[in-house]
Amino acid sequence: NYGYLTWEWASGLRGYLYPLVFASIYKALQLLAQDDVQLLIWVPRLAQAVLAAFADVKLYSLVRHVENAETAKSVYFCQLCSWFTWYSCTRTLTNTMETLLTIFALSYYPIKGSKMGSSCKYLALIALAIVIRPTAVIPWIPLVFSHFLQEQRKADLILHNCIPVGLVTVGTSLIIDRVFFGKWVLVQLNFLKFNVLQNLGTFYGSHPWHWYFTQGLPVILGTHLPFFIHGCVVAPKKYRIFLVTVIWTVLVYSMLSHKEFRFIYPVLPFCMVFCG
């Protein structure tokens, strides 16, 4: 119950759910009398690494179900060779968890040919990602909209899945933040106001609108870029929604002045599917 909180916490821009994961690990180490400096440094990274490894396997499993083992191996190989994934996957950033939860959610998304589809599971994982980092909603807008259009029982999807999942996750987030902030704070709304409505992120630097297309995406893809472009051309029609998701996400982020490579990290798994 001591230490310096940066201005984001004073302004209510960050939620406590994600840090609570690592705080729980620290508490467990303390109770076991094992909370020495090296473990405090390495255990969160190891926990993040285990989740990243599990996400990689999930991506492989998804492609194997909707395509075949050979394609799945290629996608898996591309994912393991991605320099930006290596750079980011063990870092305890909200962007990292946003990406991992996106992969987990994608593994339950009802793609044509997949037998693992589960509306409740993928929506719950999206909701959790949004609670951790509100920008997680951006790549999922076209995917959820596409699912809604194809769904035969639209009312059931909204009443039995979307509304209950949304209420539970937002409610849990509100309660956790109420406990730690000491007052009611809707972090997601504050985040939206700061980054979009007030556009105060420009304080940390600004880039031209085309930056993600000319530098951001090509850099994080690296040597995968030609394979990604070729994959977009030859991929079956059912994967068009993935390409729409990539383009949509990059376009939305392009409208914000402040740009960083890590912001578009969540679209990298979609890109790897095309690379494979």
C-alpha positions as CSV (number, residue, x, y, z in Angstrom):
1,N,0.0,0.0,0.0
2,Y,2.8,2.4,-0.9
3,G,4.6,3.5,-4.0
4,Y,4.1,6.2,-6.6
5,L,1.1,6.1,-8.9
6,T,1.6,7.8,-12.3
7,W,-0.9,10.4,-13.6
8,E,-2.9,7.8,-15.6
9,W,-4.1,6.3,-12.4
10,A,-4.9,9.7,-10.9
11,S,-7.0,10.4,-14.0
12,G,-8.7,7.0,-13.9
13,L,-7.4,5.9,-17.4
14,R,-6.2,2.5,-16.2
15,G,-8.2,-0.3,-14.7
16,Y,-6.9,-2.5,-11.9
17,L,-8.0,-5.9,-13.3
18,Y,-4.8,-6.6,-15.3
19,P,-2.3,-5.4,-12.6
20,L,-4.3,-7.4,-10.1
21,V,-3.1,-10.6,-11.9
22,F,0.6,-9.7,-11.1
23,A,-0.3,-8.3,-7.6
24,S,-1.8,-11.7,-6.8
25,I,1.4,-13.5,-8.0
26,Y,3.5,-11.1,-5.8
27,K,1.2,-11.8,-2.8
28,A,1.6,-15.6,-3.3
29,L,5.4,-15.1,-3.4
30,Q,5.2,-13.1,-0.2
31,L,3.1,-15.7,1.6
32,L,5.6,-18.4,0.5
33,A,8.5,-16.1,1.7
34,Q,10.0,-16.2,-1.9
35,D,9.5,-12.6,-2.9
36,D,13.1,-11.8,-3.6
37,V,14.0,-9.3,-6.4
38,Q,14.8,-11.8,-9.2
39,L,11.5,-13.6,-8.8
40,L,9.6,-10.3,-8.7
41,I,11.2,-9.4,-12.0
42,W,11.0,-12.7,-13.7
43,V,7.7,-14.4,-12.6
44,P,5.4,-11.8,-14.3
45,R,7.4,-12.3,-17.5
46,L,7.2,-16.1,-17.2
47,A,3.5,-15.9,-16.6
48,Q,3.1,-13.8,-19.7
49,A,5.3,-16.1,-21.7
50,V,3.2,-19.2,-20.7
51,L,0.0,-17.4,-21.8
52,A,1.8,-16.4,-25.1
53,A,2.8,-20.0,-25.7
54,F,-0.7,-21.2,-25.1
55,A,-2.1,-18.6,-27.5
56,D,0.4,-19.8,-30.2
57,V,-0.9,-23.3,-29.8
58,K,-4.5,-22.0,-29.9
59,L,-3.8,-20.3,-33.2
60,Y,-2.3,-23.5,-34.6
61,S,-5.3,-25.5,-33.4
62,L,-7.8,-23.1,-35.0
63,V,-6.1,-23.2,-38.4
64,R,-5.9,-27.0,-38.2
65,H,-9.7,-27.2,-37.6
66,V,-10.7,-24.8,-40.4
67,E,-8.0,-25.8,-42.9
68,N,-5.6,-28.7,-42.5
69,A,-2.5,-29.8,-40.6
70,E,-0.1,-28.6,-43.3
71,T,-1.5,-25.1,-43.4
72,A,-1.6,-25.0,-39.6
73,K,2.1,-25.8,-39.4
74,S,2.9,-23.0,-41.8
75,V,0.9,-20.5,-39.8
76,Y,2.5,-21.8,-36.6
77,F,5.9,-21.5,-38.2
78,C,5.2,-17.9,-39.3
79,Q,4.0,-17.0,-35.8
80,L,7.1,-18.4,-34.2
81,C,9.3,-16.5,-36.7
82,S,7.6,-13.2,-36.1
83,W,10.2,-10.8,-34.6
84,F,7.6,-8.5,-33.2
85,T,5.8,-11.4,-31.4
86,W,9.2,-12.3,-29.8
87,Y,9.7,-8.7,-28.8
88,S,6.3,-8.2,-27.3
89,C,4.8,-11.5,-26.1
90,T,6.6,-11.6,-22.7
91,R,6.2,-7.9,-22.0
92,T,3.6,-7.1,-19.3
93,L,1.8,-4.5,-21.5
94,T,-2.0,-4.3,-21.8
95,N,-1.4,-4.5,-25.6
96,T,0.2,-8.0,-25.1
97,M,-2.8,-9.3,-23.1
98,E,-5.2,-7.7,-25.6
99,T,-3.4,-9.6,-28.4
100,L,-3.4,-12.9,-26.5
101,L,-7.1,-12.6,-25.6
102,T,-7.8,-11.8,-29.3
103,I,-6.2,-15.1,-30.3
104,F,-8.1,-17.0,-27.6
105,A,-11.4,-15.3,-28.7
106,L,-10.6,-16.1,-32.4
107,S,-10.3,-19.8,-31.6
108,Y,-13.9,-19.8,-30.5
109,Y,-15.2,-17.5,-33.3
110,P,-17.7,-19.2,-35.6
111,I,-15.6,-19.3,-38.8
112,K,-17.0,-21.4,-41.6
113,G,-15.6,-24.9,-41.2
114,S,-14.8,-24.6,-37.5
115,K,-16.4,-27.0,-35.0
116,M,-15.0,-25.1,-32.0
117,G,-17.2,-22.0,-32.4
118,S,-18.9,-20.7,-29.2
119,S,-20.6,-17.3,-29.2
120,C,-20.6,-17.1,-25.4
121,K,-16.9,-18.0,-25.0
122,Y,-15.6,-15.7,-27.7
123,L,-17.8,-12.8,-26.6
124,A,-16.6,-13.3,-23.0
125,L,-13.0,-13.2,-24.0
126,I,-13.6,-10.0,-26.1
127,A,-15.3,-8.4,-23.2
128,L,-12.4,-9.3,-20.9
129,A,-10.0,-7.8,-23.5
130,I,-12.0,-4.6,-23.6
131,V,-12.0,-4.3,-19.8
132,I,-8.2,-4.6,-19.8
133,R,-7.7,-2.3,-22.8
134,P,-10.7,-0.6,-24.4
135,T,-9.1,-0.4,-27.8
136,A,-9.7,-4.2,-28.1
137,V,-13.2,-3.4,-29.4
138,I,-11.7,-2.0,-32.6
139,P,-10.7,-5.2,-34.4
140,W,-13.8,-7.0,-33.2
141,I,-16.3,-4.6,-34.7
142,P,-16.3,-6.1,-38.2
143,L,-16.0,-9.7,-36.9
144,V,-19.0,-9.4,-34.5
145,F,-21.0,-7.5,-37.1
146,S,-20.3,-10.3,-39.6
147,H,-21.3,-12.9,-37.1
148,F,-24.5,-11.0,-36.4
149,L,-25.5,-10.8,-40.1
150,Q,-24.9,-14.6,-40.5
151,E,-26.6,-15.6,-37.3
152,Q,-30.1,-17.1,-37.8
153,R,-31.2,-16.4,-34.2
154,K,-30.2,-12.8,-33.8
155,A,-32.4,-12.1,-30.8
156,D,-30.9,-15.1,-28.9
157,L,-27.4,-13.9,-29.7
158,I,-28.1,-10.4,-28.2
159,L,-30.3,-11.5,-25.2
160,H,-28.6,-14.7,-24.2
161,N,-25.0,-13.9,-25.0
162,C,-24.1,-10.2,-25.7
163,I,-26.1,-8.6,-22.8
164,P,-25.3,-11.1,-20.0
165,V,-21.6,-11.2,-21.0
166,G,-21.4,-7.4,-21.2
167,L,-23.1,-6.9,-17.8
168,V,-21.0,-9.4,-16.0
169,T,-17.6,-8.2,-17.3
170,V,-18.4,-4.5,-17.0
171,G,-19.9,-5.0,-13.5
172,T,-16.9,-7.0,-12.4
173,S,-14.5,-4.3,-13.7
174,L,-16.6,-1.5,-12.0
175,I,-16.5,-3.4,-8.6
176,I,-12.7,-4.1,-8.8
177,D,-12.0,-0.4,-9.7
178,R,-14.4,0.8,-7.0
179,V,-12.4,-1.2,-4.4
180,F,-9.0,0.1,-5.4
181,F,-9.8,3.7,-6.6
182,G,-12.1,4.2,-3.5
183,K,-14.8,5.6,-5.8
184,W,-16.9,4.6,-8.8
185,V,-14.8,5.0,-12.0
186,L,-15.7,3.9,-15.5
187,V,-12.2,3.5,-16.9
188,Q,-13.3,2.7,-20.4
189,L,-15.2,6.0,-20.7
190,N,-12.2,8.0,-19.4
191,F,-9.9,6.2,-21.8
192,L,-12.3,7.1,-24.7
193,K,-12.5,10.7,-23.7
194,F,-8.7,11.1,-23.3
195,N,-7.5,9.3,-26.4
196,V,-10.4,10.0,-28.9
197,L,-12.6,12.9,-27.9
198,Q,-9.8,15.1,-26.4
199,N,-7.0,13.5,-28.5
200,L,-4.5,14.3,-25.7
201,G,-2.3,11.4,-26.8
202,T,-0.6,13.9,-29.2
203,F,1.3,15.1,-26.1
204,Y,3.5,11.9,-26.6
205,G,4.1,12.6,-30.3
206,S,2.1,12.6,-33.6
207,H,2.6,11.0,-36.9
208,P,1.0,11.5,-40.4
209,W,-2.2,9.6,-41.2
210,H,-0.5,7.1,-43.5
211,W,2.2,6.0,-40.9
212,Y,0.6,2.6,-40.1
213,F,0.4,1.7,-43.8
214,T,3.8,3.0,-44.8
215,Q,5.8,2.1,-41.7
216,G,3.8,0.6,-38.8
217,L,2.4,-2.5,-40.4
218,P,5.4,-3.2,-42.7
219,V,7.8,-2.9,-39.8
220,I,5.9,-5.3,-37.4
221,L,5.4,-7.8,-40.3
222,G,9.1,-7.5,-41.3
223,T,10.2,-10.2,-43.7
224,H,6.7,-11.7,-43.5
225,L,5.3,-8.8,-45.6
226,P,5.6,-10.5,-49.1
227,F,4.0,-13.7,-47.7
228,F,1.2,-11.6,-46.2
229,I,0.5,-9.9,-49.5
230,H,0.6,-13.1,-51.4
231,G,-1.6,-14.8,-48.8
232,C,-4.2,-12.1,-49.1
233,V,-4.5,-12.8,-52.8
234,V,-4.7,-16.6,-52.6
235,A,-6.7,-17.1,-49.4
236,P,-10.2,-18.6,-49.6
237,K,-13.2,-16.2,-49.4
238,K,-14.1,-17.1,-45.8
239,Y,-10.9,-15.3,-44.6
240,R,-11.9,-12.0,-46.2
241,I,-13.3,-11.0,-42.9
242,F,-9.8,-11.3,-41.4
243,L,-8.4,-9.0,-44.1
244,V,-11.3,-6.5,-43.5
245,T,-10.4,-6.6,-39.8
246,V,-6.7,-5.8,-40.4
247,I,-7.6,-2.9,-42.8
248,W,-10.4,-1.6,-40.6
249,T,-8.1,-1.6,-37.5
250,V,-5.2,0.1,-39.2
251,L,-7.6,2.7,-40.7
252,V,-9.2,3.5,-37.3
253,Y,-5.8,3.9,-35.6
254,S,-4.6,6.0,-38.5
255,M,-7.2,8.6,-37.6
256,L,-5.5,9.2,-34.2
257,S,-2.5,11.5,-34.2
258,H,-0.5,9.5,-31.7
259,K,0.8,6.2,-33.2
260,E,2.9,3.4,-31.9
261,F,3.9,0.0,-33.3
262,R,2.4,-1.9,-30.3
263,F,-1.1,-0.4,-30.9
264,I,-1.6,-2.6,-34.0
265,Y,0.0,-5.7,-32.3
266,P,-3.5,-7.3,-32.0
267,V,-3.8,-7.6,-35.8
268,L,-0.6,-9.5,-36.2
269,P,-2.2,-13.0,-35.5
270,F,-4.7,-12.3,-38.4
271,C,-1.7,-11.4,-40.6
272,M,0.0,-14.7,-39.7
273,V,-3.0,-16.7,-41.0
274,F,-2.5,-15.1,-44.4
275,C,1.3,-15.5,-44.2
276,G,0.9,-19.3,-43.5
